[in-house]
Amino acid sequence: MKESEFNLLANELFGSVLLPLGFTNQGTQHCTFYRKVGEEVYHFIMPSMGSRRVWYQVHVFPHSPAIYPLFEHRFPDNLGIPTDRCSLLSEYDGVNVTQQQFHCKYEEGFRRGFTRTVQPLLLNAAVPYLDQFQTVADIIPVIRHPSFLGFALHHVGRSDEAIAALQRERERLKRLDTDNVDVATLLEHVDQLLGQEA
């Protein structure tokens, strides 16, 4: 299946379940579904096709502009996942690290597998998992990607932990290409926050 065909079909099938639950796929170039909860948190459900184009996986994760300075610039398709690998939807452990591959080689198999397996998982695992995240403080315990942790800790006022995490992030960013606009923006934001904490 071509990527364009996958995106079209995924938007149709996932939309049939998620749009009535307050999600939208407005502005996506792929098949990213999201909904805003409260003032600072978004819930994301993102099917993505594997490199061989015969299967796909589904990422489920909370996010927030408060924990990522590039949020508006990369929204909705290219934000990165704060929960990292602990965002995969499967029959075995709901939303966690287990990668389940759902078939999408042919449209008929995609539709059949979605109805039989993915749709119930969205309703019984993905959405209830996301419902627990209403604030940035709710997200912090599940953040696995270090890039987001310092920003989140700073946002909720956990200063000592934020300083340590932001210092680690600054060291990581300095090892990257600091001429890259995104890297430079993140580094500037980290330095600004560390200046506030000093």
URGI-V486594 format. One record per residue. N is the residue number from 1. RES is the residue in three letters. OMEGA is omega as a letter, one per 40 degrees, with the letter a starting at -180 (NA if undefined). Layout:
BEGIN
{{N,RES,OMEGA} {N,RES,OMEGA}}
END
This chain:
BEGIN
{{1,MET,i} {2,LYS,a} {3,GLU,i} {4,SER,i} {5,GLU,i} {6,PHE,a} {7,ASN,a} {8,LEU,a} {9,LEU,i} {10,ALA,i} {11,ASN,i} {12,GLU,a} {13,LEU,i} {14,PHE,i} {15,GLY,a} {16,SER,i} {17,VAL,a} {18,LEU,a} {19,LEU,i} {20,PRO,a} {21,LEU,i} {22,GLY,i} {23,PHE,i} {24,THR,i} {25,ASN,a} {26,GLN,i} {27,GLY,a} {28,THR,i} {29,GLN,a} {30,HIS,i} {31,CYS,i} {32,THR,i} {33,PHE,a} {34,TYR,i} {35,ARG,i} {36,LYS,i} {37,VAL,a} {38,GLY,a} {39,GLU,a} {40,GLU,a} {41,VAL,i} {42,TYR,i} {43,HIS,a} {44,PHE,i} {45,ILE,a} {46,MET,i} {47,PRO,i} {48,SER,a} {49,MET,i} {50,GLY,a} {51,SER,i} {52,ARG,i} {53,ARG,i} {54,VAL,i} {55,TRP,i} {56,TYR,i} {57,GLN,a} {58,VAL,i} {59,HIS,a} {60,VAL,a} {61,PHE,i} {62,PRO,i} {63,HIS,i} {64,SER,i} {65,PRO,a} {66,ALA,a} {67,ILE,a} {68,TYR,a} {69,PRO,a} {70,LEU,a} {71,PHE,a} {72,GLU,a} {73,HIS,a} {74,ARG,a} {75,PHE,e} {76,PRO,a} {77,ASP,a} {78,ASN,a} {79,LEU,a} {80,GLY,a} {81,ILE,a} {82,PRO,a} {83,THR,i} {84,ASP,a} {85,ARG,i} {86,CYS,a} {87,SER,a} {88,LEU,a} {89,LEU,i} {90,SER,i} {91,GLU,a} {92,TYR,i} {93,ASP,i} {94,GLY,i} {95,VAL,a} {96,ASN,a} {97,VAL,a} {98,THR,i} {99,GLN,i} {100,GLN,i} {101,GLN,i} {102,PHE,a} {103,HIS,i} {104,CYS,a} {105,LYS,i} {106,TYR,a} {107,GLU,a} {108,GLU,i} {109,GLY,i} {110,PHE,a} {111,ARG,a} {112,ARG,i} {113,GLY,i} {114,PHE,a} {115,THR,a} {116,ARG,a} {117,THR,a} {118,VAL,a} {119,GLN,i} {120,PRO,i} {121,LEU,i} {122,LEU,a} {123,LEU,a} {124,ASN,a} {125,ALA,a} {126,ALA,a} {127,VAL,i} {128,PRO,i} {129,TYR,a} {130,LEU,a} {131,ASP,a} {132,GLN,a} {133,PHE,a} {134,GLN,a} {135,THR,i} {136,VAL,i} {137,ALA,i} {138,ASP,a} {139,ILE,a} {140,ILE,a} {141,PRO,a} {142,VAL,i} {143,ILE,i} {144,ARG,a} {145,HIS,a} {146,PRO,a} {147,SER,a} {148,PHE,a} {149,LEU,a} {150,GLY,i} {151,PHE,a} {152,ALA,i} {153,LEU,i} {154,HIS,a} {155,HIS,a} {156,VAL,i} {157,GLY,i} {158,ARG,a} {159,SER,a} {160,ASP,i} {161,GLU,a} {162,ALA,a} {163,ILE,a} {164,ALA,a} {165,ALA,i} {166,LEU,i} {167,GLN,i} {168,ARG,i} {169,GLU,i} {170,ARG,i} {171,GLU,i} {172,ARG,a} {173,LEU,a} {174,LYS,i} {175,ARG,a} {176,LEU,i} {177,ASP,a} {178,THR,i} {179,ASP,i} {180,ASN,a} {181,VAL,a} {182,ASP,i} {183,VAL,a} {184,ALA,i} {185,THR,i} {186,LEU,a} {187,LEU,i} {188,GLU,i} {189,HIS,i} {190,VAL,a} {191,ASP,i} {192,GLN,a} {193,LEU,i} {194,LEU,i} {195,GLY,i} {196,GLN,a} {197,GLU,a} {198,ALA,NA}}
END
